[in-house]
C-alpha cells in the first residue's frame, strides 16, 4: 500500500462537565469526523488520505481542532459544514483554508492569548 499523502487528525476529546477547558465534542460523537471521512471518500481520496480521531490536541480554547500532516496545518473552530471546504481546498487542491487556520503563536505554547 502506498503512503498516505495527508494524515488528518480530528480532536474527539470529551471533558467532564465543569472542566476548566472546553471539549472539542460534547457527546462523544463527531459529525465533523464523519463529514471529513465521507467527503474524502467521495472525492476519491480514500487511499491517499487518512482521517483519524484524536484525543486532546491541546487547542481546547480554539474549538473543534483539526491538524493536517505532512504540512502541519492546524485548524480551529472547525464545524461540520467546514469539512467540504477543507477536503476540496486543502486535500484536493493543496491550498490550506486560511480562515480556519490557527495562528502559529497559538500552537504548542502556553502563552496563546486565547488560553484562560
C-alpha positions as CSV (number, residue, x, y, z in Angstrom):
1,X,0.0,0.0,0.0
2,X,1.4,3.5,-0.9
3,X,2.0,6.1,1.8
4,X,-0.8,8.5,2.6
5,X,-0.4,12.0,1.0
6,X,-2.2,13.5,4.0
7,X,-2.9,12.4,7.5
8,X,-5.8,14.3,9.2
9,X,-6.3,14.2,13.0
10,X,-9.7,15.4,14.3
11,X,-9.9,16.1,18.0
12,X,-12.5,13.9,19.6
13,X,-11.8,14.7,23.2
14,X,-14.6,14.9,25.7
15,X,-14.0,16.6,29.0
16,X,-16.3,16.3,32.0
17,X,-18.9,19.0,32.6
18,X,-17.4,21.9,34.5
19,X,-13.9,21.2,33.4
20,X,-11.6,24.3,33.2
21,X,-11.1,23.8,29.5
22,X,-13.7,23.1,26.8
23,X,-14.3,19.9,24.9
24,X,-14.0,19.5,21.1
25,X,-17.0,17.3,21.2
26,X,-19.6,17.2,23.9
27,X,-21.4,13.9,23.2
28,X,-18.6,11.5,22.3
29,X,-19.6,11.7,18.6
30,X,-18.1,13.8,15.9
31,X,-20.2,14.9,13.0
32,X,-17.1,16.7,11.8
33,X,-15.0,13.5,11.7
34,X,-17.8,11.7,9.9
35,X,-18.2,14.5,7.3
36,X,-14.4,14.6,6.7
37,X,-14.3,10.8,6.3
38,X,-17.3,10.7,3.9
39,X,-16.2,13.7,1.8
40,X,-12.7,12.3,1.5
41,X,-14.0,9.0,0.1
42,X,-16.5,10.9,-2.2
43,X,-13.6,12.9,-3.6
44,X,-11.7,9.7,-4.5
45,X,-9.0,10.2,-1.8
46,X,-9.7,7.1,0.3
47,X,-6.3,5.6,-0.5
48,X,-4.4,8.9,-0.3
49,X,-5.8,10.5,2.8
50,X,-6.3,9.0,6.3
51,X,-8.8,10.6,8.7
52,X,-8.3,9.7,12.3
53,X,-10.0,10.6,15.6
54,X,-7.6,12.1,18.1
55,X,-7.7,12.7,21.8
56,X,-6.7,16.1,23.0
57,X,-4.6,18.2,20.7
58,X,-4.2,20.8,23.4
59,X,-6.0,23.5,21.5
60,X,-9.2,23.4,23.5
61,X,-9.8,27.1,23.5
62,X,-9.9,27.1,19.7
63,X,-13.0,24.9,19.5
64,X,-13.0,21.7,17.5
65,X,-9.5,21.3,16.2
66,X,-8.1,19.5,13.1
67,X,-4.5,19.1,12.1
68,X,-3.3,18.1,8.6
69,X,0.1,16.5,8.0
70,X,2.6,16.5,6.5
71,X,2.1,20.3,6.2
72,X,1.3,20.6,10.0
73,X,-1.6,22.9,9.2
74,X,-3.7,23.5,12.3
75,X,-7.4,24.5,12.0
76,X,-9.6,25.7,14.9
77,X,-13.3,26.3,15.4
78,X,-14.0,23.8,12.7
79,X,-17.7,23.0,12.2
80,X,-19.1,20.0,10.2
81,X,-20.1,22.4,7.4
82,X,-16.4,23.4,7.0
83,X,-15.4,19.8,6.1
84,X,-16.2,20.2,2.4
85,X,-14.0,23.2,2.1
86,X,-11.1,21.5,3.9
87,X,-11.4,18.5,1.6
88,X,-11.8,20.4,-1.6
89,X,-9.3,23.2,-1.0
90,X,-6.7,21.6,1.2
91,X,-6.8,17.9,0.5
92,X,-7.7,18.0,-3.2
93,X,-6.0,21.3,-4.3
94,X,-3.3,21.7,-1.7
95,X,-4.5,25.1,-0.6
96,X,-4.9,25.4,3.2
97,X,-8.2,27.1,4.3
98,X,-6.8,30.3,5.7
99,X,-10.0,31.5,7.5
100,X,-9.8,28.4,9.7
101,X,-6.1,28.3,10.4
102,X,-4.8,28.7,13.9
103,X,-2.1,31.4,14.4
104,X,1.4,30.0,14.7
105,X,1.8,31.7,18.1
106,X,-1.1,29.7,19.5
107,X,0.3,26.2,18.6
108,X,2.3,24.3,21.2
109,X,2.6,27.2,23.6
110,X,1.1,28.0,27.0
111,X,1.2,31.7,26.1
112,X,-1.5,31.8,23.5
113,X,-3.8,34.8,24.2
114,X,-6.9,32.6,23.9
115,X,-5.9,30.4,26.8
116,X,-7.7,31.2,30.1
